[in-house]
Amino acid sequence: QVQLVQSGGGLVEPGGSLRLSCAASRSIAGIVQLSWYRRAPGKQRELVAEMTRGAGPTYADSVKDRFIISRDNTKNTLSLQMNSLKPEDTAVYYCHTFFGANHYWGQGIQVTVSS
């Protein structure tokens, strides 16, 4: 099992930046895939960015070239650097992983982009 605790959300103006963090309760070095999802009001959950061991990161078209996903295996942390934020990035963001047959989610954190 693993617990994922998120931090870093908040209110930012359009064009601004935020960095989300997801701290795991155990080592993530052996975890193959780590992801960030988001759910905007009235919309379905969307995969934002994903890191798979042995492959490069992948991004939703809507965030490509603006968001950067990274992992720090020494700190057991997954991060999402969000730049050039737009109002349409407003959502609750979730980190996610799975191993075995189990899926694990962070508690969710609100990101609001508004002037």
PEWO-V872279 format. One line per field, one symbol per residue. ss: DSSP state (H for helix, E for strand, - for the rest). phi: phi as a letter, one per 20 degrees, with the letter a starting at -180 (. if undefined). burial: # if it has 9 or more other ideal C-beta (glycine too) atoms within 8 Angstrom, else .. A space follows every 50 residues. Layout:
ss=???
phi=???
burial=???
//
This chain:
ss=---EEEE--EEE-----EEEEEEE--------EEEEEEE------EEEEE EE-----EE-------EEEEEE----EEEEEE----HHH-EEEEEEEEE- -EEEE---EEEEE--
phi=.bdddebofqdbfgnecbcecceeebfdgeefccbdcbcegmcffcfebb cdgncffccfgfdgmddcebccffdlcdcceddlfcgfefaedcebbbbm eddccffnbeccdbe
burial=.#.###.##..#.#..#########..#..#.########.....##### #.......##..#...#.####...#######..#...#########... ...###.##.#.#..
//
